[in-house]
Amino acid sequence: MLWKRGIKPMIARRGVAHGSGLGKVRWVVERAFVWLHQFKRLRIRYERRADLHQGLLELACSLICLRRLRTVR
C-alpha cells in the first residue's frame, strides 16, 4: 500500500556511514510521535475498536495541524 502512494522505506543497513541523511527523516518521525503522545488516549490505547482509534488519531492530527498553523501566522 505504501509503494502505491510513492512512500519508500528508508531503513539503515549495516555498514552504511552516518552521513547518509537518515537522521533527518528519523527526527521528523520522532517529533511527530512526540506531538501525538501529548494526547493521552493515543499514548495508552484504551479503544478496542480500530475505527475509534483511527478516528482519534485523525482528530489529533487535525488539532496538531491547527495549532501549527496558528503559530505560523
C-alpha positions as CSV (number, residue, x, y, z in Angstrom):
1,M,0.0,0.0,0.0
2,L,2.8,2.4,0.8
3,W,4.6,1.7,-2.5
4,K,1.4,2.7,-4.4
5,R,1.4,6.1,-2.6
6,G,5.1,6.6,-3.5
7,I,6.4,6.2,0.0
8,K,9.7,4.3,0.1
9,P,11.1,2.8,3.3
10,M,14.4,4.3,4.5
11,I,15.9,1.6,6.7
12,A,19.6,1.9,7.7
13,R,21.7,-1.0,6.6
14,R,24.7,-2.3,8.4
15,G,27.9,-0.7,7.3
16,V,26.3,2.5,6.0
17,A,28.1,5.6,7.0
18,H,26.4,8.0,9.4
19,G,26.3,10.8,6.8
20,S,23.6,9.1,4.7
21,G,20.9,11.6,5.8
22,L,18.7,9.1,7.6
23,G,18.9,11.1,10.8
24,K,16.9,14.0,9.2
25,V,14.0,11.7,8.3
26,R,14.1,9.9,11.7
27,W,14.0,13.2,13.6
28,V,10.8,14.3,11.7
29,V,9.1,11.0,12.5
30,E,10.1,11.1,16.2
31,R,8.9,14.6,16.5
32,A,5.5,13.6,15.1
33,F,5.3,10.8,17.6
34,V,6.0,13.3,20.5
35,W,3.2,15.5,19.3
36,L,0.8,12.6,19.1
37,H,1.8,11.3,22.6
38,Q,0.6,14.6,24.1
39,F,-2.9,13.1,23.7
40,K,-3.3,10.6,26.5
41,R,-5.9,8.5,24.7
42,L,-3.4,7.9,21.9
43,R,-0.5,7.3,24.2
44,I,-2.3,4.4,26.0
45,R,-4.7,2.8,23.6
46,Y,-7.9,2.5,25.5
47,E,-10.1,1.8,22.4
48,R,-10.6,-1.8,21.5
49,R,-12.1,-1.0,18.1
50,A,-9.6,0.1,15.4
51,D,-12.0,2.5,13.8
52,L,-12.4,4.5,17.0
53,H,-8.6,4.6,17.5
54,Q,-8.2,5.7,13.9
55,G,-10.8,8.5,14.4
56,L,-9.0,9.8,17.5
57,L,-5.7,9.6,15.6
58,E,-7.1,11.7,12.8
59,L,-8.6,14.2,15.2
60,A,-5.3,14.6,17.0
61,C,-3.5,15.1,13.7
62,S,-6.1,17.8,12.8
63,L,-5.6,19.6,16.1
64,I,-1.8,19.4,15.7
65,C,-2.1,21.0,12.2
66,L,-4.4,23.7,13.5
67,R,-2.0,24.6,16.3
68,R,0.9,24.7,13.9
69,L,-1.0,27.0,11.5
70,R,-1.9,29.3,14.4
71,T,1.8,29.7,15.4
72,V,2.9,30.4,11.8
73,R,0.7,33.5,11.5
